Amino acid sequence: MRIEEDCIGKLAVDEDVLYGIHTTRALANFPISHERTDPLLFKSLIVIKKAAAQVNAAAGTLAASKAKAIVAACNSLLMGEHNEALVAPAIQGSAGTSVNMNVNEVIANLASRHTAEPVHPNDDVNQSQSTNDTYPTAGKMAALQALPSLQQALTFLVKSLLVKADEFADVVKVGRTQLQDAVPTTFGHSFKAYAHLFQRDQTRLTRAAEDLRCVNLGGTAIGTGLNASPYYREHIVGQVNRLIDLKLEQADDLVDATQNCDVLVAFSGAMKGLATDLSKFANDLRLLSSGPQAGLNELHLPPKQAGSSIMPGKVNPVIPEVVNQIAFQVIGQDVTISMAAEAGQLELNAFEPIIFRDLLQGERYLARGIDTLTVNCVTGLTVNRQQCAENVGHSAISATILSPYLGYEATTKLVKISLEKHVAIPELLRRQHQLPDTLIDHLFSPDVMTNEEPVQKEAAGNKR
C-alpha cells in the first residue's frame, strides 16, 4: 500500500493500481452498482486531456517534457492499455469529479514513468480545466460517437420495411381503428407508414445531435474561464477537433453552457420519441401475429425460440417483446434525465453523471434493439394472405364504399343483414340486385377498396 493525502486526510491506496486517492474514495463512496462510467466517456475525456497538454505546452504554461509524457500516457490509454485502471462508478456525486480525477490520476502516474519530474494530476494533467467543463464536453462527445450505430440501425430498419411494403403491396387487409374494423387497406400501406415514421425519428435525432456539438470547454468552473490562459480558451476546442473530428464548437456563452442541460434533454426527448414509436410498432407486430388459432393471425413472425416451459409447441413474439422492454427503459430514462436537468442549481448541474449514464445506455439499447428487430423479425416476417382475404371478404367494412351509391342508412341496413346472415356484402348485393354485377366487381376490387384507383365514371353512371 502507499499513503496519499487530500483535503479530507490521508488514505492507503493499493500500490499496484494506477489511480489514486480520489478514485479510491469514489469506489468506497458510490457502491451503487458494479457499473463503471461508459468507456466512450472515458475515451473522450482522455482525448481532452491530450489536447489540453498540447495546448498548454503551446501556451507556455506546461513544460514540454511533461506535456510529452502526458500525451504518451493518453496514447497508451486510447490504444486500450490499462483499461482496468478506469474504474470510476457510472452513478456518483460531485458532477463527475470522480471520473475526471480517475483519468487525471491514471494519466499522471503513467506520465511520471516517462519524465524525471513527477507529473501532478491536478497541476499538470488538469491544468486549465475543471470537471465542470471537461466532463460535460466528454459526455457530449461520447453521445455523438454512439449515434452513428443507432442511425445505421434505423437506416437498415427503414430499408427493410420498404422492402416489405413492396413485397406485400397487393395484400388487402382489414384496416382497424380503436381495434374495430374500419376500411380496407394493404400491408403495403402499413409497412410504408412504419418506414416513414422511423425516417422522421432519424431526422429528429440528427437535429437534436447538432446541439450536442456546442460545448463549454474552456469555461473551467462556472464558465468564466478562471485559471485558463486566453490562448488555451481560444485553441482547446480546435485541438480536440483535430484529434477527433466531431465538429465541436465552443459555446458563445460559456456560463450558460456550463449550468444548463437543455440540449441533453432535447436529445433524450428525440430518443424517447423513437422508443415510443418502436414500442407502438412492436405492439402492432404482436397483435397482428396473435394466435395462431384464436388471434388475428395476419402476420407470421419468424419463430426464434420455444415460448413455454409447459405448453409444447408454443412460440412467442420474443423479438417485439424485448423491443417493448427497451422502449420502456428509454422512456423511463428520459424522465430521469428531465428531472436531473431540472434539479440543477445556479451555476452548475450536479447531476450530469446520471444524465450521461442514461443517454449513452439508451443509445446502445436502441441500436442493439433495432438491429435484432430488423435481423430477427422484420426481414423474415411474412403475411398470411389467406387469412387477410377471408377477413376482408367476410367483413362488413367493405360496405363503406357503397355509401355514395346506396346512402348511409341503406348501407347500414345492408351491413346489419350481412352480419346477421354471415353473408359477404358483394354476395348480398348480388342477391338483392341493388347494383349491376359489373359495378359490384369494380367497387370491391382491391385497388378501389384501398383508394388506389378512382371509381370509373362509366361504372358510376350505372348507379341506381
Salt bridges, closest charged atoms under 4 A:
GLU4 OE2 - ARG2 NE 2.75
ASP6 OD2 - ARG25 NE 2.74
GLU35 OE1 - ARG357 NE 3.16
ASP38 OD2 - ARG364 NH1 2.21
GLU81 OE1 - HIS82 NE2 3.98
GLU84 OE2 - HIS82 ND1 3.99
GLU117 OE2 - LYS66 NZ 3.42
ASP123 OD2 - HIS120 ND1 3.91
ASP124 OD2 - LYS66 NZ 3.11
GLU167 OE1 - LYS164 NZ 3.24
ASP170 OD2 - ARG385 NH1 3.21
ASP201 OD1 - ARG204 NH2 3.03
GLU210 OE2 - ARG213 NE 3.28
ASP245 OD2 - LYS247 NZ 3.58
ASP277 OD2 - ARG204 NH2 3.79
ASP284 OD2 - LYS280 NZ 2.64
GLU298 OE2 - ARG176 NH2 2.72
ASP334 OD2 - LYS272 NZ 3.92
ASP358 OD1 - ARG357 NH1 2.79
GLU427 OE2 - ARG431 NE 3.39
ASP441 OD1 - ARG430 NH2 2.15
GLU452 OE2 - HIS189 NE2 2.43
